Amino acid sequence: MTQSEAREAMVSDWMARLPQERLTEHQAAIFTMKAMQRYPFSADKDRYRLIMGWLKPHTPQWAG
């Protein structure tokens, strides 16, 4: 799976959750830990931080 494919799949899965299940940075962190196992892809930098960056704009109480 390419990084682009992983990003698309993860953001899609994140947005498919109920709104109250994707409000906070903590919820995004839990999702990210599971997604790292579910969607294997290679990255030049820390995969955890990369995924969290993808989710931040879609996490209301975190994004501000």
N, C-alpha and C positions, 0 to 999 in steps of 0.2 A: 504494500500500500504506500502510495506517495504521501508526502507531507500535505499536499494540497487536498488529496482525497480524504485523509484523516481529519483535516480541519473541517471540511464540508460535512462529513459524517458526524463529528462530535458536536459541532454547533447545531446541526439539525436535531440530534438527539437531545441536546440541552434545551432547545426551544420547544421540543415536543412535550417536555415535562409540564406539569401543572404550574401556573404562575407562582403559587406559594412554595413550590419546591425548588425554585431557582431565583431566590431573592438575595441571598447573602454570599459573601466570599467563602464562608465555611461550607455552605452547600456546594459551591463550585469546587472547593478543594476535595470534598468527598467524591464528587462526580469525576474529577480529574484523576484521582488515584485508580478508580475502576476503569476509566477510559484508557489509561496508559496500558493496561493489560489487554483490553478488548481491541484496541486499534494500534497494532504495531507499525511504527514508521521510524525512520532514522532522522536525526536532526543534529545540526552543528552545535546547538546549545542545549541547556537543560530542558528536557521535554516537559517537565512539570510546569516550569515558569512559562514556557511557550504556550501550552494549552490554557493555563490560567489567563494569559494575555488574550487569547482568542475568546474566552468566555466573559471577560470583564465588561465589554460593551453591552452584553446581554444579561447583566446581573444588576438590577436596579439599585439596590441598597449599597452596592459596592462601587458601581460606576459613578454614582453621584448624580 
